């Protein structure tokens, strides 16, 4: 097995530990979960770099690497839903995009074609990872009740509420505390939607042909 593939498998092995600490919640466990998430995200860059530099690109890697990425991001988003930090419908939209594009890749592969990666897909991945890290940092920094039932001292978050001016001052304490996670979740969702549209627009011929021409 190549070094790149071993690194990918290590990333998959890290996911259960990330999930456990993220579910436990609280500043200490969230910090550990964040470190694990950052390390796992870095291995995504590392295995790709090694595979390209040392000619270790394999069919196994092409299958497992994107799978590991999706498992890691999905785990974080589902936990955020459970903790009230991310809307469930947004996670559904994000997962729907992944299922649609994966299906499109399968159609292309069945026709002997390779669906090239688009820049919007790379941006989508970066935005998702950055958004998850930002939400973790925000929750840890507040040390308060931001959709996180395992935090014991919400008083530390009052300073954030006090910063509200203008229309922000009309928000309730709870709405103010959830402002950043809400903004981040919208940005992540909209970028993901655009990425899905971009892939479909670039490869619509595959869909159109499949809808009008029966399989031989």
N, C-alpha and C positions, 0 to 999 in steps of 0.2 A: 504494500500500500504506500502511496506517495506521501510526502511530508504535508502537502497541501490538504490532502484528504484526511489525514490524521488530525490536523488543526480543525477542520470542519467538524469532525466527530467530537472533538473536545468541546466545541461550541454547543453542540447538541446535548452533551453530558452536563453542561453548566446550567441548562434551562431549568431542570427540576429544582436545583438548589435556589436559583433566582426566584422561582415561583413560591417556594416555601417561605423564604424571608420576606417577600413582598406581601404575602397573605398575612403573615404575623403582624406586620405593621409596627408603628412606633419608630422614633428617630433612629435608634440603634439598628434595628432590623432593616429599615428602609435604606439606611446608608450602606449596609452590606449588599442589599439587593441592587442598589444603584451601581456599586463597584462591580458586581458580577455582570450587570447589563452592559456597562462600559467595556469591560474586558471581552465579553462575548461579541460586542459590536466591532471591537478592534480586530478580533480574529477574522471577521468577515473581510476586512481590507487585507489582512496579512495572508490568508490562504489564497486569495485571488492574485496578489502580487507574486507570491512564490510560484503559483501554478503557471503564470505567464512568463516570469523571468527564467525559470528553470525547465520550461517545457513539460509541465506536469498536468496539463489539461487532460482530464479523462471524462468518459461518459458518466462514471460514478459521481465525480465531482460536479458535473453539470446538473445532475439530479439532486444530490444531497445539499449542495451549497445554498441554492434558493429555498429549499425546504427548511433548512436550519434558520434562515433569515425570517421566513414567514412564521415559524413556530415561536421564535423569540419575540417578535413584535406582537403577534397575536396573544401570547401569554401575558405580556404587559398590559395590552389594551383591555383584555377580559378582566384582569385584576382591577384595573382602573374603574371599570363598570361596576364591579362588586363593591368598590369603595366609594362610589358616587363621584368619581372624578372625570368620567367620560360617559357620554350618552350612549345607550345601547344601540340606538338606530344608526349612530355614526360608525360604530364598530361593524354593524351589519353591512353598511355601504362599503367600508374598507375591505371586508372579507369578500363581498360580492365582486369587487373589482379584481381581487386576486383569483377567484374561481373563473371569472370570465376570461381573463388573459391567459390563465393556465390552459383552459379549454381551447382557446385560439391557438396557442402554441402546439397543442396536440393535433389540431386539424392541420396546421402547417407541416408538422413532422410527418403526418400520414401522407401528405402530398410530396414528401421529399424536399420540403422547403425549410429554411431556417428563418425564424422571425427575429430580425435584428433588434437588439436592445436600443431603446430610445432614450434620449437625454432626460425626458420627463420621468422615466422610470427610476433613473439614478437620483434625480431631485426628490422624487417621492420617498425613496428609501432614506435619504439623508434627513428630510423633513420629519419623517416618522420617528427616527432614532433621536433626533434633536428635541422633538416635542416630548417624547417620553422622558428623556433626561431632564428637561426643563421642569416638567411637572414634579418629578421626584425631588429635584433641588428645591422647588418652591415649597412642597409639603414639609421637607426636612427643615428648611429655614424657618418656617412659621412655627413649627413645633406645636401646632394647634389643630383644632377640629375642622379640617378641610375635607370633609367627606371621609375622614379616617377615624373610625371608632376606637382605635387602639392608642390614640394620643390622649394623654392624661391632663395636659396643662394648656387649655386654649387661650389663656390670658395673653400669651406672647404674640398672638395674632392681632390684638386690638390695635397695635401701632399701624398696621397696614390699613385697617379701616379708617383710621384717623387721617390718612393721606388723601381721602376722597375730596375732590373739589368740583364745583360746577355740577354737571349731570351725574358725576360719580357720587356726589354727596347725597343724592336721592336714593341710592341703592341701600338695601338693608345690609346688616352686618354679614349675613350669610351669602348674599349676592356679591358683596364686595370681595369676600374671601375666595369665592369661586370664579372671579372675573378672569384671572390669568389662565386657569385650567380650561375655562370656556373658550377663551380666545385661541389658545393652543389647539384645542380639539377641533375647532372650526377650520383653522388653517390646515391642519393635518388632513381633515376630511376633504376639503375643497381641492387641495393639491393632489390627493389620491384620485378624486373624481376626474380631474383634468388629465391625469396620467392615463387613466382608463380610456377616456375619450380619445386621447392622442394615439394610443395603440390601436384602438378600433378604427379610427380615421385612416391611419397609415396602412392597415391591413384589411380594410373593408371588403376588398375583392375576394378574399378567402371566404368571408361570410356570405356574400352575395352569390358566389358561384355555388356554394353548398346548398343554398336555398332554392336554386333554379335548375341545377343539374343533378340527376340521381347518381348515386354511387355505382360505378361500373362493376 
